[in-house]
Amino acid sequence: MSQNPNPHPAREFTPSGTLQLGVFFQGVNSGTIWKTAGSGSQTDFESFRRLAQTAERGLFSAFFLGEGLRLREHLGRPHALDVAGRPDAQTMLAALASVTSHIGLVATQNTTYNDPADLAHRLSSLDLISGGRAAWNIVTTDNAWTGANFRRGGYLDHADRYVHAEAFVRTAKQIWDAWDDGAIAASAAAGRWSAPGAVRRVRHAGRHYTVDVTPRLPRSAQYRPVLFQAGDSPEGRDFAARQADVIFSAHPTFDAALDFRRDIVDRTLKAGRGANDVKIMPASEFILAPTPQEALEKKEWVRSLQIGPQQAIAYLEQFWGRELQSFDPDGPLPAIDPVVEETSETRGSGFHGAKARQLADQWRAEAKEKGLSIRQFVSARTSRGDSTFTGSYTEVADQLAEYARAGAVDGFNISPWLIPSGLDEIVDHLVPALQERGVYPTEYAGTTLRENLGLATPVRPAAAAEAEARV
Ligand SMILES: Cc1cc2nc3c(=O)[nH]c(=O)nc-3n(C[C@H](O)[C@H](O)[C@H](O)COP(=O)(O)O)c2cc1C
């Protein structure tokens, strides 16, 4: 059962006909060009400030940060596809809260290596500091190597991770629900820090963590942080259907987005929530220009800089599990076979073992058939080809308007390929074109993220209230 019951859940999905935009400052990735004029730092605050303020000028609802708790590495070296590490999301977003006024601040934080009472408190802090603009993008993390960096070591199996995540999020919600409105005693004369009985104690004793806490912070202007979710397995989708307000999805093409919407509506109804209760914002990339032809030429240029010769070889090494430095990036895929037992992209969800050879055969056949060199093949695989909207401003605006009218998505989470100016063109040209088509807001709906995303205020489950100790 959902922790966020809608008393009158809608059975039919109704498209809102509008879109929201978010920006995903990636940091760790192969999509950001860092070797051209205008490429800024991936770690300096100035880059984040510039991007967040541009996004706010374009009425974006969300500034989004991912999480990587350890530098990716391969064969003992830092991963050649990563531009840089990532500053801690909550620290960065707290700083951005003070130089922005409306944009939502979304921190990706995993449930596998955090503890719920601590994380809930830190997210409450961000929510209070920002005046109700915080969100938590819940991930379980497929990065096994992260575990080696934590006291408990190792990591949970896939299925266990979602069981753990569910208990984690329920506990966090109890913590955020624990203060009634007006819980802080209004005057010194009351002689107590909170009104009697207005704060509840939260207890949980489970397999992975225990909690016994009197939550320390009141509700924020938006009640509690908005919950995003990213994770695409059936378990991940069911988890989102029960717990999330917004899904950061990986299905941006029109037909795939519609299929994903149908699937999520189904799962949300089964979880006892309404058909419109979970918003969907897929990852996306935009390559725009005044004319279609210029946009295509720009795409060629962007792609050539995203994947250089070393990046192409390093990418293949992850799958071959061996040094491939002697191969020509502009030649065919290596004829030698992968080192089977060493081969796994993520050590958690990537393929490994005998499958590596099968995949190598498949890739060699595909590259041969299409006449692609290593570099061209890798570029096609890693460039988020499916999630790229390429075209003139008006062409892409028409395309997005179609998504809005069909209700395929509620918005897009954009990864700029240039930091920090990568949103300028989108804000200056695409946003006005979307506004002309009536599918994009012309002002912020309110000051909280919940208001700007059009989300209902959570309802505290009444049954739980009576069962809990009050302090
Ligand atoms: C669009 C998207 C973005 C993600 N971003 C992150 C991230 O920033 N950090 C992270 O540790 N995992 C991230 N993940 C992975 C999730 O942690 C998730 O655990 C992983 O996809 C495995 O779950 P699944 O099998 O349900 O997909 C992301 C997943 C998706 C689909």
The ligand as an SDF file (V2000), in Angstrom:
LIG
                    3D

 31 33  0  0  0  0  0  0  0  0999 V2000
   17.7910    7.7940  -15.4630 C   0  0  0  0  0  0  0  0  0  0  0  0
   18.5820    7.1170  -14.3600 C   0  0  0  0  0  0  0  0  0  0  0  0
   19.4950    7.8530  -13.5960 C   0  0  0  0  0  0  0  0  0  0  0  0
   20.2350    7.2700  -12.5810 C   0  0  0  0  0  0  0  0  0  0  0  0
   21.1370    8.0080  -11.8420 N   0  0  0  0  0  0  0  0  0  0  0  0
   21.8730    7.4250  -10.8590 C   0  0  0  0  0  0  0  0  0  0  0  0
   22.8290    8.1530  -10.0770 C   0  0  0  0  0  0  0  0  0  0  0  0
   23.0260    9.3540  -10.2510 O   0  0  0  0  0  0  0  0  0  0  0  0
   23.5400    7.4890   -9.1280 N   0  0  0  0  0  0  0  0  0  0  0  0
   23.3570    6.1510   -8.8880 C   0  0  0  0  0  0  0  0  0  0  0  0
   24.0070    5.6080   -8.0080 O   0  0  0  0  0  0  0  0  0  0  0  0
   22.4830    5.4410   -9.6260 N   0  0  0  0  0  0  0  0  0  0  0  0
   21.7420    6.0370  -10.5860 C   0  0  0  0  0  0  0  0  0  0  0  0
   20.8440    5.3000  -11.3210 N   0  0  0  0  0  0  0  0  0  0  0  0
   20.7690    3.8300  -11.1250 C   0  0  0  0  0  0  0  0  0  0  0  0
   19.8820    3.4550  -10.0210 C   0  0  0  0  0  0  0  0  0  0  0  0
   20.7340    3.5240   -8.9090 O   0  0  0  0  0  0  0  0  0  0  0  0
   19.3190    2.0600  -10.0210 C   0  0  0  0  0  0  0  0  0  0  0  0
   19.7390    1.4800   -8.8700 O   0  0  0  0  0  0  0  0  0  0  0  0
   19.8120    1.1330  -11.0680 C   0  0  0  0  0  0  0  0  0  0  0  0
   19.2660    1.5490  -12.2880 O   0  0  0  0  0  0  0  0  0  0  0  0
   19.3850   -0.2810  -10.7250 C   0  0  0  0  0  0  0  0  0  0  0  0
   18.0410   -0.3430  -10.5330 O   0  0  0  0  0  0  0  0  0  0  0  0
   17.0630   -0.9230  -11.6390 P   0  0  0  0  0  0  0  0  0  0  0  0
   17.5290   -2.3130  -11.8260 O   0  0  0  0  0  0  0  0  0  0  0  0
   15.6820   -0.8210  -11.0450 O   0  0  0  0  0  0  0  0  0  0  0  0
   17.2200   -0.0830  -12.8610 O   0  0  0  0  0  0  0  0  0  0  0  0
   20.0630    5.8830  -12.3210 C   0  0  0  0  0  0  0  0  0  0  0  0
   19.1490    5.1440  -13.0780 C   0  0  0  0  0  0  0  0  0  0  0  0
   18.3960    5.7330  -14.0660 C   0  0  0  0  0  0  0  0  0  0  0  0
   17.3970    4.9040  -14.8440 C   0  0  0  0  0  0  0  0  0  0  0  0
  1  2  1  0
  2  3  1  0
  2 30  2  0
  3  4  2  0
  4  5  1  0
  4 28  1  0
  5  6  2  0
  6  7  1  0
  6 13  1  0
  7  8  2  0
  7  9  1  0
  9 10  1  0
 10 11  2  0
 10 12  1  0
 12 13  2  0
 13 14  1  0
 14 15  1  0
 14 28  1  0
 15 16  1  0
 16 17  1  0
 16 18  1  0
 18 19  1  0
 18 20  1  0
 20 21  1  0
 20 22  1  0
 22 23  1  0
 23 24  1  0
 24 25  2  0
 24 26  1  0
 24 27  1  0
 28 29  2  0
 29 30  1  0
 30 31  1  0
M  END
$$$$
